[in-house]
């Protein structure tokens, strides 16, 4: 299964007069469901992500997707770069609409699974 998450936006409003850089990262929890008192898990290696290209950019900088195409999708086994901005001057904004792919193992029980995908910026 795959679906786009919706637009993720990072706005750097520091207005720096010198070049700065920042990186948005992505991570996830396992996806779980509880049916009849039993918990079933789709583990992080089965959850992949690709950022795709920027859908919006503003300001001066070099805007680089972590995974430009589906062929570059990565398993979210840890924390990975979703988007990076380098050589940024002044206020900048970057937005993208990432895709998440969930490979459902044959051992998974039917149910509504939930997990948390987190984007952070540093």
N, C-alpha and C positions, 0 to 999 in steps of 0.2 A: 504494500500500500504506500502511496506517496501523496503528499499534499503540500501546498504552500502555506506557510505560517501566517502570512500577512506582513505588511511593511514594518521593517525595523528601521528606526531613524536615530542617528547620533548627531547632535548639534554641539559643536565646540564654540562656546561664546566667550572664551577668554580674551579674544581680540589681540592675540600675541603679535607684537611687532617683529619678533624674530621667529625663525622657522621652528616649528614643533612637530611632533609625531604623536599618534595615538593608535591603539589597536583595540578593536572590539573582538571579544572571544565568545565562544559558545560551548556549553556543556549540557549534559542531561542527567536525569536520574533514570533508574530502571522504570519501565512501565509495568504497573501491576493491576490486578483485579482480584476481588474476593468473591467466590461463588460457593455457596453452601458451607461457609466457614473456612474454606481452603483458599489460599492465596496462590495465584499463578503469576509468573513474572516473564516479561520480555526484557532481556538484559541489554545493557548499553551496546555491546558489539552488534546487536541486531538493529540498531537505530543509526541511520546515516543522515548526513546533512550536506547540502551545498548551497552556498550563498547566492550564486548567480551574479550577474552584473549589477552595477549601481542603477537604481531607477531614478534617483535624483542626486545631484551634487550641486553645491554652491560654495563659492569662495575659491581661494587659491591653494592648491595642494595636489599631491599625487594620490589618487584614490584607487586602491587595489583590492579586488575581491579575494577572499581566502580560497574559494573554489568556484571558478568561473562557470564551469559546465557540469552536467550530470556525470560525465566521465571522471570528474575530479572529486566526486562525493567521498566523504570520509566517515568512518564509523566513529561515533561519539563516545569512545572509550575513555576519554579524558577531556582536557580543555584544549580547544583548537582555535586558530584564528578564523574569524568570520569575515572581517574587513579590516584593512589598515589604511591609515592616512599618513603620509610623510611629506616633508617640505611644506607644511601648512603655515600660512601667514594670515592673521586676522581671524574673523569668524568663518567657520566652515561647517557644512552639513553634508552628510552622506546617508542615503537610504537604499535599502535593498529588500527583496521579497524572497526569503530563503525557502528551499524545499526540504522537507523531512521525508525520509523513506524508512518504513518499518517493515522488517522481514519477520513475519509471524512464524515461529517455529512450529513444527507439527505437534509438539507436546503441549502447546498453549491451549487452554480451555476457552470456550466461547464466553465472551463477556465484554464489558466496557472497561478498557484499560486506561489508566491515567498515569501521567508522569509530568515532570517539570523540565522545560528547556529554558536555560538561562543565558542571556547575553550580558556581558560586563564590558566596561571600557576602562582602559588604563593608558 
